[in-house]
């Protein structure tokens, strides 16, 4: 198996090392793991691509590349440049430092990379490590992802539904904010919403007198209700959420049709 990995925390992020180990276990001794990751942190860029400017790419080592672009750019670079003629069998994105559950998934470059891979017709999984007081006390805050990541990915590959539609399925996985031994299992979950965690801005004046705005966010431990990803994570479960890039609100189509008739 040939696996392409990327992230949004950047080529030197510790979570990428965790993901490489997960990918190597999945690929097996005869497989290949290729890394194409952002040269610098790209957190919060979502599914953005560098449409109006070129992306510089540099080979750092065998099967290891850094691209001066977004996570989605890295997927495009991996599929259409680095691995042209030898498409990957799977794309993994992560392991993100911090959760991409709930509303965070909308902004996530980690999820955006998996979305782009799906649009390219490839199986894709985004992986993120929810952080909290328990993980802060660990020698390795990625312990849960490192210990359970390969098994979760393998179960998704072997047992979860996959399709070949125009907006094909991809998966968003979040590991709970606990140590490996405290993980209670895995749950299918829908995307939650933390009402008190919407983004805001905080103004700051630079010494030059120029005004800058810093984006802020709210608490991450707000409960979002049974069956949701955030709730599962806070209960010590690995959440797995099936996703599509299709933004249509299918539940509103019939009502809209009647309204426009």
ABEGO torsion letter per residue (X at the ends): XBBBBBBAAEAABAAAAAAAAAAAAAAEAABBBBBBBBABBABGAEABBBAABBBBBBBABBGBBBBBBBAAAAAAAAAAAAABGBBBABBBBOBBBEBABEAAAAABAAAAAAAAAAAAGBBBBBBBBBBBAAAAABABAAAAAAAAAAAAAAAAAAABBBBABABBBBBBBBBBBBBAAABAEBBBBBBBBBAAABBBBBBBBBAAGBBBBBBBBBBAABBAEBGBAAAAAAAGBBBBBBBBABABBAAAAAAAAAAAX
